[in-house]
Amino acid sequence: MPRESAMFNTDLVPLTQPLPASIASGVGNILARHAYLDWVLAQVMYSLMEISIKQGRVILKLPRPRQYIAAVRDLFEFHRITADYNFEQLARRLEAAERVRALLTRSTYMRDMGSRPPRIQLARALWDPGPGGETQPEAQVVDRAFLAARRNEVDAALAAAERLRSLINRELRAMHEARRKNVRLDRRKR
């Protein structure tokens, strides 16, 4: 009589020791890049709201990517900035970067005892996989290619956010320069 296949890989056991150095450094680098991405996004918002970093830390928590994009668009409208920027692309890239962060921080690192040498796999989070987590495979091998692909997703979001930051800085600088040169608004001449 044929045996039924198991519902999950019984050779996967949770990793209780520290991650191997190569994997730990790859994961750490990705998370550090994501933290920098959050900083760039905060700088954009602080600049558009014309508040200091200290004030921003007190009152502002970065929302989910689509809400963030809506807020930035509203602030573009408020400042009458008409620059052409692909917000849809930024939203997709931010969502992908957010999925990567959730994947690396909320999943369980497992050791595949059935392979030689034992491979490290990432098992989907049991309770809150975060946005897009339902599409994550049950387990996936954490190797150099996997980490490089996740790093590329975060770097793509970071590049788009840095372009937005550069655009905002340029537009706001031009707007403030125009205000400064406007004689009607210059209180020093009165």
N, C-alpha and C positions, 0 to 999 in steps of 0.2 A: 504494500500500500504506500503511495507516494506521500511524503511529508508536506504539510502546508508550509509555505514560506512565512517567515516572521514578519510582523507588521512594521518593525523598525530594525535597524542594524544592532544586533545584540553585542557586537564587538566594540561598540562605542562606549567608552566610560569617561566620566568627567575628569578633566585634567585638574589634579589637586596640587601639582607642583607649579612653580613659575613657568611661564611660557618660555620656549627656547629663545635664545637671544636674537636670532635673526627675525623671528616672527614678532617678538615683543618690540624690537626697534622699528619694524615696518608699521605695526599698529600705532605705536607712539608717534611716529612721524605723521601719519595720516590724521590722528587726533589733534596734533599740534597745528597742522595746516587748517583744520576745521576751526580751531579756536581763533586763528588769525582771520579766517573768513568772517567769523562772528564780529571780530573787532572792526574789520573794514565795513561791514554792513551797519554797525553802530555809528561809525564815523559819518557815513552817508546820512543817516537819520539825524544825528546831532547837527550836522551842517545845515540840513534843510530846515530843521526846527530852530536854528540859530541859538543853540544852548551849549553850555560848556560840557566837557566830558564828565565832570563831577555831578552836574545837574542831571545829565543823561543817565548816569548809573543809578541815581536815586529814583527817577520817575519812569524809566523806560526799560521794558523787558522785550527782547526781540520776539515778535509774533511768528507764526508759521509763514512759510514762504509766500503764499498767495495773499495773505493779509498784509505782509510787509510790502509787497509790490503795490497793492491797493493804496496803502498809506503813502508810499513814495510818489505814486501818480497824483494823489490828492495834493501833496506838497508841491509837485511840479505845477499843478494848476494854480495853487495859491500864489506861488512866486512868478507865475506867467512864464515859465520856462517851456519853450517849444522845441527843445532839442529832440532829435530823432534817436530813439534807443529801443532795442528789442527787449521789452519787458517779459514777453512770453518765454523767450529763450532763457532769460535769467531765472524766471520762476521754475522752469523745468530743471535747470542745473542746480538751483538751490534745493529743490525737492530731492534730487538724486544725492546731493551731498548730505542732506539730513538723513536719508535712508542709510547711507554708509555709516554715519556716526552712530545711529541707533543699532545697526547691525553689529558694529564692533564693540559697542558698550553694553548691549542688552542680551546678546546671545551667549550661549555656554560653549566654552572651548572644550572639545572632546578629543580623546586619543583613540585612534582606530587600532585596536589590538590585533585585528586580523591581517594587518599589512606589515610587511617587513621592509625597511624600518617603520616603526609606528608613525602614522601620519596624524597631523592635527587637523581636526575638522571643526567647523562652526555649526552648532545645532541651534535652530531657531528658538528665540525666546519663548518661554512657556506662557507668560501672561500678557505682557504688553509689548508686542513687537514694534509698535510705533507705526507711523504712516508708511504704507507700502510694505509693511512686514508680512502681510498675508500672502504676498507674492514671492516671498523668500523661500527657497527650497528648505526642506527639513534639515539637511546637512550638506555642507560643501567644504571641500578641501581648502585649507588655508596654506597656500604656497606662494612663491614669488610672483607668479602670474596673477593670482587672485588679488594680492596686495597691490600690485602695480595697477590693475584695473580700478580698484577702489581709490587709489591715490589720484589717478587720472580724472575720476569723477569729481573729486573734491577740488583738484587744481583747475578744472574747467569752470566750476562755480566761482572759484576765487578770481580767475582771470576776468570773468564777466563782471563781478562785483568791483574789481579794481578799475575797470573801464568806466563803470557808473560813477565811482568815486572821483575819478579824474574829470569826467564830464560835469559833475556837480560842482567841483571846485572851480573849474573854468567858468561855468555859467554864473555862479554866485559872485565870483570876483568881478566879472564884467558888469553884473547888475549893480554891485556896490560902487564900482568905479563910475558908472553912469549916474547914480544918485549923487555921488560926491561932486560931480561936475555940473549938476543941475543947479542953477543959480537960485531958483525958487525954493529949493530944499536946503540951501546952505545958510544955517543960522548964524554963522560967524560974521557974515557981511551985514547983518542988521544992526 
